[in-house]
Amino acid sequence: MKENILKLAKLVKRHPLSLLTFYDDAGDIVYNSTRFLVKVDGFAFSRARYSWCSYRDVGFRAVTAAVSDVIAKGCRPIAYTLSIGLTKSSINELEDVIKGVTDAVTIYGGYIVNIDTNSGNDDWIDVFVLADCKYVPIPRMVRPWNTLVLPRRIGDTTIAYISHLNSDVSSLNQNIIEISCRPMAKLELVEVIEKCRDCITGSIDISDTFAETLYDLVDASGYGILLNVSPYSIASYNLLNFYHTNRGNYNDIIDLILMANEEYIPILIINNWCIDELISLLTSLGFEPIILGCGIIAKEVSWMGRRIPKIVWSHIHSKILYE
């Protein structure tokens, strides 16, 4: 799939002043000397809605998914347009979907400027975002010896995915239900990025699996990543408890962390001279930042000497697969 997209992208006419590549989290344009970010993201409800979540929740989550990529670039959303398609049996859910979108826009800021509705054989929503960039948007990039920083722990989404896959909601507490139905992107990170923009060299949003996100960085840059942090420092407290409770079913907590998906938090790649400043700023805003490791010359992803498999989210099969 990615190889085909790369070939097709070469045929697309791009804005001559765009700085981000066509495979980045979002695209940028310059209009009247102002740089804007353009992003589109979407979901098919049949493959994206957990059984315990409502149509209103999916509307909220769709906006979060798009806004998260905008935040990872260091920009702020200012306008949204929607494309919503529903089957005949779901047409009465339209109001709830739009209410969910409105809930999210109220939090993230900006205005809904257009809504297009359709009907088909599945329910879907596409969210288009126009964002304003105070500084040059951050590219998807990692370079040797740059440091990777994760603003908070991850892994609650792994529990939600396993529960969904096994059709078992018994392991879900209210916090995980809320995170899986209404994940929140952190707009405060734009403030951090703006203050530290000079030292931030790259970023990427964790929307697919954590493992896939790392490989996306590698594929975009041509360089590798060495993770040298304890997995117990990355795993969310819910995931740590889940792992110890179900230890007989899982050999390594690393595998569970690599499955984390739709976390909607960016990995920030920074120059070493500003590590202390960035960590201090994130901590002051209530984050629990973790230094993951660094970029390396070899084009590979490894964790404490162990090569990391490419664990991807398959949108076609609606499950996590090992490549």
Buried (B, 14 or more C-beta within 10 A) or exposed (E): EEEEEEEEEEEEEEEEEBBBEEBBBBBBBBEEEEBBBBBBBBBBBEBBBBEBBBBBBBBBBBBBBBBBBBBBBBBBBBBBBBBBBBBEEBEEBBEBBBBBBBBBBEBBEBEBEEBEEEEEEEBBBBBBBBBBBEBEBBBBBBBEEBBBBBBBBBBBBBBBBBBBEEEEBEBBEEEBBBBBBBBBBBBBBBBBBBBBBEBBBBBBBBBBBBBBBBBBBBBBBEBBBBBEBEBEEBBBEBBBBBBEEEEEEBEEBBBBBBBBBBBBBBBBBBBEEBBEBBBEBBEEEEBEBBBBBBBBEEEBBBBEEEEBEBBBBEEEEEEBEEE
